[in-house]
Amino acid sequence: MDNLKKRTSILSYWTVRYLLIISVGLLLTALTTFWWIQQEAMDNRMQTTGLLAQEIADRSVSANGTIEISQNLGKLIEDRKRFFKLTVEMCVIITDKQGQMLYSMPPLTENQMRLKIKDSLSDSRNSEYKGAVAPIKADNAVLGQVIVMQSKKSLRHIPQDEIIFFSIILLFLIILSWLTIYLLSRKLAKPIQRVAAAAVQISSGQYNIGLEKGAKEREIHELIVSFQEMAGKLQQFEQSRAVMLAGVSHELKTPVTSIKGLVLAVREGVVEGEEAEEFLDIALLEVGRLQHMVADLLDYNALTAGIVSVRHDRLDAVPLLAEIVYQWKLTQDDDICEPILLMPQKPLFVRGDPLRIQQIMVNLLNNSVQAKAQGKKVELTIELLETIGEQATIRVTDNGIGITPSNRELVFVAFFRSNGKNTTLRGLGLGLTFSRLLAECMGGSLHLGDNPEQGCCIVLTLPLE
């Protein structure tokens, strides 16, 4: 319970984390952009400052080629500061060729000027200021120079309205990102929540779940469809398990009850002599059937658990099938016609386990006998041929009652028995299931062939050598 309390929903988990990641990313981008804007602003303002210094230098030359400080220079500087949006933290100094100060704004003494600019008169001594220098020339002769200095802080200054506008855009992007992530996480979380609720429903034994399959996302659609199919298969498995338990109980109970009744009749002296021997023979026959059903169940469980070994020998299929059919026919009654073998003239080598192939073939032949049509002799045809795809095909065809179309997809399901067999035969319905598993273990397959006019056709394929 404590672990469950510590859990958070996928919506909250990813929304918070994505929001933090995007917010940090946007803030870093904003800081980088802000720094870049400051650098661009400083470069642009320094260019403007240089143009102002050049303009002052051009206006400081008299008609006779000497330095002349205009009386309107202060007004010109103030006008240019307002026009170019320059700050009050600006100092304009005009010197002659020898470096003697001729003019300054704001007013400075010679010593104050020396403290502000370097001896080379090229830049500010203070690292927090930058200077733009323009020479005063007349007839290509340098008469002096104009130095305009501004603080780096003022050069990098960004107006407050621009900062507010930039902050609003940043906030809008964060809100938009959060909203996008929230809606996306919510959309992704809903089908997962429905699947989780359906899983809880299945764990409680309720398999009739309904999930919407209209998801546009391929992965979510596949998840929902796969989960619904899994629920259907679980329901089918649960039903099969119940039927299997009931069927196994019934099929095992019937011979046990018969054996008990027959043995009690002999022991109590109800029957004597030849009749008692006949009762014991019937009891032995029932024991054999019971033993056969238990063996089928054990073989099926062993094979599905993967603990049955299957060999992959090189086998000549023609003599192998002929021997299997010959041995099987020796144990059958006279109402079974001699099976027709249609074999190729040349040897056909397959890879498989001879014992397992015999188990499959005997099971198929026995099924044909069990499906005998009333009033007819059993006619069997076993055909062996080589097919495309490096497979050998064995077709077993009979003239029995056949398989109804509704049962064609169910005959290989474990514990399935058709209604026609339930009233006349005893068994667990594992023969075809076990045979198919054996065929697949040898690299082959077992399936129903095309419906003949009468009876049934089952096809066994084995890999060629």
C-alpha positions as CSV (number, residue, x, y, z in Angstrom):
1,M,0.0,0.0,0.0
2,D,2.9,2.4,0.8
3,N,4.4,1.7,-2.6
4,L,1.1,2.5,-4.3
5,K,0.8,5.8,-2.4
6,K,4.2,6.9,-3.7
7,R,3.1,6.3,-7.3
8,T,2.0,9.2,-9.4
9,S,-0.2,9.3,-12.5
10,I,1.4,9.3,-15.9
11,L,-0.3,12.6,-16.6
12,S,1.3,14.3,-13.6
13,Y,4.6,12.5,-14.0
14,W,5.3,13.5,-17.6
15,T,3.6,16.9,-17.5
16,V,5.8,18.1,-14.6
17,R,9.0,16.7,-16.1
18,Y,8.4,17.9,-19.6
19,L,7.4,21.3,-18.2
20,L,10.6,21.5,-16.2
21,I,12.7,20.4,-19.2
22,I,11.1,22.9,-21.6
23,S,11.1,25.7,-19.1
24,V,14.8,25.3,-18.4
25,G,15.4,25.0,-22.2
26,L,13.4,28.1,-22.9
27,L,15.1,30.1,-20.1
28,L,18.6,29.1,-21.3
29,T,17.6,30.1,-24.8
30,A,16.2,33.4,-23.5
31,L,19.3,34.1,-21.6
32,T,21.5,33.3,-24.6
33,T,19.3,35.5,-26.8
34,F,19.3,38.3,-24.3
35,W,23.1,38.2,-24.1
36,W,23.3,38.2,-27.9
37,I,20.9,41.2,-28.1
38,Q,23.1,43.1,-25.6
39,Q,26.2,42.4,-27.7
40,E,24.4,43.5,-30.9
41,A,23.1,46.6,-29.2
42,M,26.6,47.5,-27.9
43,D,28.1,47.0,-31.4
44,N,25.4,49.1,-33.0
45,R,25.7,51.9,-30.4
46,M,29.5,51.9,-30.8
47,Q,29.1,52.3,-34.5
48,T,26.6,55.2,-33.8
49,T,29.1,56.6,-31.3
50,G,31.8,56.4,-34.0
51,L,29.6,58.3,-36.5
52,L,28.9,61.0,-33.9
53,A,32.7,61.3,-33.2
54,Q,33.3,61.7,-37.0
55,E,30.6,64.3,-37.3
56,I,32.0,66.3,-34.5
57,A,35.5,66.0,-36.0
58,D,34.2,67.2,-39.4
59,R,32.4,70.2,-37.8
60,S,35.5,71.2,-35.8
61,V,37.6,72.3,-38.8
62,S,37.6,76.0,-39.8
63,A,37.7,77.3,-43.3
64,N,41.4,78.1,-43.0
65,G,42.2,74.6,-42.0
66,T,42.6,74.9,-38.2
67,I,40.6,73.4,-35.3
68,E,37.6,75.6,-34.4
69,I,35.2,74.6,-31.6
70,S,31.7,75.6,-32.6
71,Q,29.6,77.4,-30.0
72,N,26.6,75.2,-30.9
73,L,28.6,72.0,-30.4
74,G,27.0,71.3,-27.0
75,K,23.5,71.6,-28.6
76,L,24.6,69.4,-31.5
77,I,25.7,66.7,-29.0
78,E,22.5,66.8,-27.1
79,D,20.4,66.6,-30.3
80,R,22.4,63.6,-31.5
81,K,22.1,61.9,-28.1
82,R,18.3,62.2,-28.2
83,F,18.1,61.2,-31.9
84,F,20.3,58.1,-31.5
85,K,18.9,57.4,-28.0
86,L,22.3,57.6,-26.4
87,T,22.5,57.9,-22.6
88,V,23.7,60.7,-20.4
89,E,26.7,58.5,-19.5
90,M,28.7,59.9,-22.4
91,C,31.8,62.0,-22.5
92,V,33.1,64.0,-25.5
93,I,36.7,65.2,-25.6
94,I,38.5,67.2,-28.3
95,T,42.3,67.4,-28.2
96,D,44.9,69.0,-30.5
97,K,47.7,67.2,-32.3
98,Q,49.9,67.2,-29.2
99,G,47.1,65.8,-27.0
100,Q,46.1,68.9,-25.2
101,M,42.4,69.1,-24.3
102,L,40.6,71.8,-26.3
103,Y,37.0,70.8,-25.4
104,S,35.1,68.4,-23.1
105,M,31.5,67.6,-22.3
106,P,30.8,67.4,-19.5
107,P,33.6,70.0,-18.5
108,L,36.8,68.3,-17.3
109,T,40.2,69.6,-16.2
110,E,43.4,68.4,-17.9
111,N,44.2,66.0,-15.0
112,Q,40.6,64.6,-15.1
113,M,41.0,64.0,-18.8
114,R,44.3,62.2,-18.3
115,L,42.6,59.9,-15.7
116,K,39.8,59.1,-18.1
117,I,41.7,58.2,-21.3
118,K,44.9,56.4,-22.0
119,D,48.1,58.2,-22.8
120,S,47.7,57.0,-26.4
121,L,44.4,58.8,-26.5
122,S,42.8,55.7,-28.2
123,D,40.5,54.4,-25.5
124,S,39.3,54.7,-21.9
125,R,41.5,53.8,-19.0
126,N,38.4,52.4,-17.2
127,S,37.5,48.9,-18.4
128,E,33.8,49.7,-17.8
129,Y,33.9,52.3,-20.6
130,K,34.6,52.1,-24.3
131,G,35.7,54.9,-26.6
132,A,35.3,55.8,-30.3
133,V,38.1,58.0,-31.8
134,A,37.8,60.1,-34.9
135,P,40.7,62.2,-36.3
136,I,40.3,65.9,-37.1
137,K,41.8,66.4,-40.6
138,A,42.4,69.3,-43.0
139,D,44.1,68.8,-46.3
140,N,45.1,65.2,-45.2
141,A,46.8,66.6,-42.2
142,V,45.8,65.5,-38.7
143,L,45.0,68.5,-36.6
144,G,43.7,66.6,-33.5
145,Q,41.1,64.1,-32.6
146,V,37.6,63.6,-31.1
147,I,37.1,60.9,-28.4
148,V,33.6,59.9,-27.5
149,M,33.3,57.5,-24.5
150,Q,30.3,55.6,-23.2
151,S,29.9,53.1,-20.4
152,K,29.5,49.5,-21.4
153,K,26.4,49.4,-19.2
154,S,24.7,52.1,-21.2
155,L,25.9,50.5,-24.5
156,R,24.3,47.1,-23.4
157,H,21.2,48.8,-22.0
158,I,17.9,47.4,-23.4
159,P,14.8,49.5,-22.9
160,Q,12.3,48.2,-20.2
161,D,9.4,48.0,-22.7
162,E,11.5,45.6,-24.8
163,I,12.3,43.5,-21.8
164,I,8.6,43.3,-20.8
165,F,7.7,42.3,-24.3
166,F,10.4,39.7,-24.4
167,S,9.3,38.3,-21.0
168,I,5.6,38.1,-22.1
169,I,6.7,36.1,-25.2
170,L,8.8,33.8,-23.0
171,L,5.9,33.3,-20.6
172,F,3.5,32.6,-23.5
173,L,5.8,30.0,-24.9
174,I,6.1,28.3,-21.5
175,I,2.3,28.2,-21.1
176,L,1.8,27.0,-24.6
177,S,4.4,24.3,-24.1
178,W,2.8,23.2,-20.9
179,L,-0.6,23.2,-22.5
180,T,0.6,21.1,-25.4
181,I,2.4,18.6,-23.1
182,Y,-0.6,18.4,-20.9
183,L,-3.0,17.7,-23.7
184,L,-0.6,15.2,-25.3
185,S,0.1,13.4,-22.0
186,R,-3.7,13.3,-21.3
187,K,-4.4,11.9,-24.7
188,L,-1.7,9.2,-24.2
189,A,-2.7,8.5,-20.6
190,K,-6.4,7.8,-21.3
191,P,-6.0,4.6,-23.4
192,I,-3.4,3.4,-21.0
193,Q,-5.7,4.0,-18.1
194,R,-8.5,2.2,-19.9
195,V,-6.2,-0.8,-20.6
196,A,-5.0,-0.8,-16.9
197,A,-8.7,-0.8,-15.7
198,A,-9.4,-3.6,-18.2
199,A,-6.4,-5.5,-16.8
200,V,-7.8,-5.2,-13.3
201,Q,-11.2,-6.4,-14.6
202,I,-9.5,-9.4,-16.2
203,S,-7.6,-10.2,-13.0
204,S,-10.9,-10.4,-11.1
205,G,-12.2,-12.9,-13.7
206,Q,-14.3,-10.7,-15.9
207,Y,-13.2,-11.1,-19.5
208,N,-16.0,-9.2,-21.3
209,I,-14.2,-5.9,-21.6
210,G,-14.9,-3.2,-24.1
211,L,-12.1,-0.9,-25.3
212,E,-12.5,1.9,-27.9
213,K,-10.5,1.0,-31.0
214,G,-10.8,4.4,-32.7
215,A,-7.3,5.6,-31.6
216,K,-5.5,7.5,-34.5
217,E,-2.1,6.6,-33.2
218,R,-0.9,3.3,-34.7
219,E,0.9,2.1,-31.5
220,I,-2.0,2.8,-29.2
221,H,-4.5,1.2,-31.7
222,E,-2.3,-1.9,-31.8
223,L,-2.0,-2.0,-28.0
224,I,-5.8,-1.8,-27.6
225,V,-6.5,-4.4,-30.3
226,S,-3.8,-6.8,-29.0
227,F,-5.1,-6.4,-25.4
228,Q,-8.7,-7.1,-26.5
229,E,-7.5,-10.1,-28.5
230,M,-5.5,-11.3,-25.4
231,A,-8.7,-10.9,-23.3
232,G,-10.7,-12.9,-25.8
233,K,-8.1,-15.7,-25.8
234,L,-7.9,-15.7,-22.0
235,Q,-11.7,-16.0,-21.9
236,Q,-11.5,-18.8,-24.4
237,F,-8.7,-20.5,-22.5
238,E,-10.7,-20.2,-19.3
239,Q,-13.7,-21.7,-20.9
240,S,-11.6,-24.4,-22.5
241,R,-10.0,-25.1,-19.1
242,A,-13.5,-25.5,-17.5
243,V,-14.6,-27.7,-20.4
244,M,-11.3,-29.7,-20.2
245,L,-11.7,-30.3,-16.5
246,A,-15.3,-31.4,-16.9
247,G,-14.4,-33.5,-19.9
248,V,-11.4,-35.1,-18.3
249,S,-13.4,-35.8,-15.1
250,H,-16.2,-37.3,-17.1
251,E,-14.1,-39.4,-19.4
252,L,-11.9,-40.7,-16.6
253,K,-14.8,-41.3,-14.3
254,T,-16.7,-43.4,-16.9
255,P,-14.2,-46.3,-17.2
256,V,-13.4,-46.2,-13.5
257,T,-17.1,-46.6,-12.8
258,S,-17.4,-49.4,-15.3
259,I,-14.4,-51.2,-13.9
260,K,-15.7,-50.9,-10.4
261,G,-19.1,-52.3,-11.3
262,L,-17.7,-55.2,-13.3
263,V,-15.2,-56.2,-10.6
264,L,-17.8,-55.9,-7.9
265,A,-20.2,-58.1,-9.9
266,V,-17.5,-60.8,-10.2
267,R,-16.5,-60.5,-6.5
268,E,-20.0,-60.6,-5.2
269,G,-20.8,-63.7,-7.3
270,V,-23.4,-61.9,-9.4
271,V,-21.9,-63.5,-12.4
272,E,-20.0,-66.8,-12.6
273,G,-18.1,-68.9,-15.0
274,E,-17.8,-67.7,-18.6
275,E,-19.9,-64.6,-17.9
276,A,-17.5,-63.7,-15.1
277,E,-14.5,-64.1,-17.4
278,E,-16.3,-61.9,-20.0
279,F,-16.9,-59.3,-17.3
280,L,-13.2,-59.3,-16.4
281,D,-12.3,-59.0,-20.1
282,I,-14.5,-56.0,-20.4
283,A,-12.9,-54.6,-17.2
284,L,-9.4,-55.1,-18.8
285,L,-10.6,-53.4,-21.9
286,E,-11.8,-50.4,-19.9
287,V,-8.4,-50.4,-18.1
288,G,-6.7,-50.2,-21.4
289,R,-8.9,-47.3,-22.5
290,L,-8.2,-45.5,-19.2
291,Q,-4.5,-46.1,-19.6
292,H,-4.6,-44.8,-23.1
293,M,-6.4,-41.5,-22.0
294,V,-4.0,-41.0,-19.2
295,A,-1.0,-41.6,-21.6
296,D,-2.5,-39.0,-24.0
297,L,-2.9,-36.5,-21.2
298,L,0.7,-37.0,-20.0
299,D,2.1,-36.9,-23.5
300,Y,0.3,-33.7,-24.2
301,N,1.4,-32.0,-21.0
302,A,5.0,-33.1,-21.6
303,L,5.1,-31.9,-25.1
304,T,3.5,-28.5,-24.3
305,A,6.1,-28.2,-21.5
306,G,8.9,-28.8,-23.9
307,I,10.3,-31.9,-22.2
308,V,9.7,-34.4,-25.0
309,S,12.7,-34.9,-27.2
310,V,12.2,-35.2,-30.9
311,R,14.9,-36.6,-33.3
312,H,15.6,-35.3,-36.7
313,D,16.9,-38.3,-38.6
314,R,17.3,-38.8,-42.3
315,L,14.4,-41.1,-43.3
316,D,13.2,-42.7,-46.5
317,A,9.5,-41.9,-46.4
318,V,8.2,-44.6,-48.8
319,P,9.2,-47.7,-46.8
320,L,8.6,-46.0,-43.5
321,L,4.9,-45.2,-44.4
322,A,4.4,-48.7,-45.9
323,E,5.6,-50.3,-42.7
324,I,3.5,-48.1,-40.5
325,V,0.3,-48.8,-42.5
326,Y,1.1,-52.6,-42.5
327,Q,1.6,-52.8,-38.8
328,W,-1.6,-50.7,-38.1
329,K,-3.7,-52.9,-40.5
330,L,-2.8,-56.1,-38.6
331,T,-4.6,-54.8,-35.5
332,Q,-7.8,-53.7,-37.3
333,D,-11.1,-55.5,-38.0
334,D,-12.2,-56.9,-41.3
335,D,-14.6,-54.0,-42.0
336,I,-11.5,-51.8,-42.9
337,C,-10.5,-52.1,-46.5
338,E,-6.8,-52.4,-47.4
339,P,-5.4,-48.9,-47.4
340,I,-4.4,-47.5,-50.8
341,L,-0.8,-46.3,-50.9
342,L,0.1,-43.8,-53.6
343,M,3.9,-43.5,-53.4
344,P,6.5,-42.0,-55.7
345,Q,8.7,-44.3,-57.7
346,K,11.9,-42.8,-56.5
347,P,13.1,-42.6,-52.9
348,L,11.9,-39.5,-51.0
349,F,14.0,-38.6,-48.0
350,V,12.6,-36.5,-45.2
351,R,13.9,-35.4,-41.8
352,G,12.1,-36.4,-38.7
353,D,11.6,-38.8,-35.9
354,P,10.3,-42.2,-37.1
355,L,8.5,-43.0,-33.7
356,R,6.8,-39.6,-33.8
357,I,5.8,-40.0,-37.4
358,Q,4.3,-43.4,-36.5
359,Q,2.4,-41.8,-33.6
360,I,0.9,-39.2,-35.9
361,M,0.0,-41.6,-38.7
362,V,-1.6,-44.1,-36.3
363,N,-3.6,-41.4,-34.7
364,L,-4.8,-40.1,-38.1
365,L,-5.8,-43.7,-39.2
366,N,-7.6,-44.4,-35.9
367,N,-9.5,-41.1,-36.3
368,S,-10.6,-42.2,-39.7
369,V,-11.8,-45.5,-38.3
370,Q,-13.7,-43.7,-35.5
371,A,-15.4,-41.4,-38.1
372,K,-16.7,-44.4,-40.0
373,A,-20.0,-43.8,-41.9
374,Q,-22.8,-46.2,-40.9
375,G,-23.2,-49.2,-43.2
376,K,-19.9,-48.6,-45.1
377,K,-16.5,-50.1,-44.9
378,V,-13.6,-47.8,-44.1
379,E,-11.6,-46.8,-47.2
380,L,-8.3,-45.1,-46.7
381,T,-5.9,-43.5,-49.1
382,I,-2.4,-42.5,-48.1
383,E,-0.6,-40.3,-50.7
384,L,3.0,-39.2,-50.5
385,L,4.3,-36.5,-52.8
386,E,7.0,-33.8,-52.9
387,T,5.8,-30.2,-53.0
388,I,7.4,-26.8,-53.7
389,G,9.2,-25.3,-50.7
390,E,11.3,-28.3,-49.7
391,Q,8.4,-30.1,-48.0
392,A,7.1,-33.6,-48.3
393,T,3.3,-33.9,-48.1
394,I,1.4,-36.9,-46.7
395,R,-2.3,-36.9,-47.4
396,V,-4.6,-39.2,-45.4
397,T,-8.1,-39.4,-47.0
398,D,-11.1,-41.4,-45.7
399,N,-14.7,-42.0,-46.7
400,G,-16.1,-41.3,-43.2
401,I,-18.7,-38.8,-41.9
402,G,-16.3,-35.9,-42.5
403,I,-16.0,-32.6,-40.6
404,T,-18.6,-29.9,-40.6
405,P,-17.6,-26.4,-41.7
406,S,-18.2,-25.0,-38.2
407,N,-15.8,-27.5,-36.7
408,R,-12.9,-27.2,-39.2
409,E,-11.2,-24.4,-37.1
410,L,-11.7,-26.3,-33.9
411,V,-10.6,-29.9,-34.5
412,F,-7.0,-29.0,-33.5
413,V,-8.0,-27.3,-30.3
414,A,-7.1,-29.3,-27.2
415,F,-10.0,-31.2,-25.6
416,F,-12.4,-30.4,-28.4
417,R,-14.7,-33.2,-29.5
418,S,-17.5,-32.9,-32.0
419,N,-21.1,-33.7,-31.0
420,G,-21.1,-36.7,-33.2
421,K,-18.2,-38.3,-31.4
422,N,-19.3,-37.5,-27.9
423,T,-22.1,-40.0,-27.9
424,T,-20.2,-42.9,-29.4
425,L,-16.5,-42.6,-28.6
426,R,-14.4,-42.1,-25.5
427,G,-11.4,-39.9,-25.4
428,L,-10.0,-36.5,-24.3
429,G,-9.9,-34.8,-27.7
430,L,-6.1,-34.5,-27.6
431,G,-5.1,-36.7,-30.6
432,L,-5.0,-34.1,-33.3
433,T,-3.6,-31.4,-31.0
434,F,-0.8,-33.7,-29.9
435,S,-0.2,-34.8,-33.5
436,R,0.1,-31.1,-34.7
437,L,2.5,-30.3,-31.9
438,L,4.7,-33.3,-32.9
439,A,4.6,-32.2,-36.5
440,E,5.7,-28.7,-35.6
441,C,8.5,-30.0,-33.4
442,M,9.9,-31.8,-36.4
443,G,9.7,-28.6,-38.6
444,G,6.5,-29.6,-40.3
445,S,2.8,-29.0,-40.0
446,L,-0.6,-30.7,-39.7
447,H,-3.7,-29.2,-41.2
448,L,-7.0,-30.1,-42.9
449,G,-6.9,-30.5,-46.7
450,D,-9.6,-29.7,-49.2
451,N,-12.9,-31.2,-48.4
452,P,-13.4,-34.4,-50.5
453,E,-16.9,-35.4,-51.7
454,Q,-17.1,-37.8,-48.8
455,G,-15.0,-38.1,-45.7
456,C,-12.1,-36.1,-44.6
457,C,-8.6,-35.2,-45.7
458,I,-5.7,-34.4,-43.3
459,V,-2.3,-33.2,-44.6
460,L,1.0,-33.8,-42.8
461,T,4.0,-32.0,-44.1
462,L,7.6,-32.9,-43.2
463,P,10.9,-31.1,-44.2
464,L,12.8,-32.7,-47.0
465,E,16.3,-33.9,-46.4
